[in-house]
């Protein structure tokens, strides 16, 4: 599970939030993180092909999500 989650660290916090909304424990939410990562990549490729303004907006959103996930992971490690 830890090896799978390392590939999905940018969507760690959103996966935990979505998993808790559906009653899935944090330890079993790796498949949600995989699904969110795949969706993020697919939507990103589609938005980048639509033009530079949308590409910049998408990249800013990804940076924001990744930063919040990193901070959440840091706080989970400290707890």
N, C-alpha and C positions, 0 to 999 in steps of 0.2 A: 504494500500500500504506500509506503514512504517513497519508493522509487517512482511509482506512478504519479504521486503528488508533486515530485520535484519538476516534472514536465508541465505541471499545471499550477505552479506557484503564482503566476500573474492573476489567476482567478480563484485563489484560495479563499479570500474573504467573501466574494459573492457566492461561491459554492456553499460556504458555511451558512450564509444567510438564507439561501434558497433551500438548502437541506433542512434547516430548522423550521422553515415555513411548512414543509411537507412532512415533518416529523422524522426525518432521517438523521441519525446521529452523525457527529463530526467524523468519526472513524470510518463510516460507511459512505461518506459523501464524495469519494474520489471519482465515481462515475459522473457525478454532476459537474465536477471540475473539468473532467475530460470533455463532456458535452459543451460546457461553456467555452472552453478553449477552442474547440473545433468551430463552434458558431462564431466566435470572435474573429477567427482567421478567415472564415468564409465571407462574413459580412465586410471585413476589412478589405479583402481582395476586390469585392464588388464595389465598395465605396471609392477605393483608390482609382479604379478604372473610370469613375464618373467625373473626375476632375481634381485639380490641385486644392481647391478650397475644401472640398469634402475630405480629401486625404489628410489635410492638416487638422481638420476637426476630429477625424477618426484617431489620428496619432496622439492628439492631446487627450482624448478620452481614454485611450489605452495607457498612456503615461499616468493619468489620474488613478485608474483602477489598479495598475501595478504598484503605484506608490502606497495606496491605502492597503493593499494586500500585504505588502512588505512590512508596513507598520503594524498591521494586525498579527502577522507571523512573529514579529519581534516581541510583541506584547504576550503572545501565547508562549513563547520560549521563556520569557521572564517570569511568568506566573507559576 
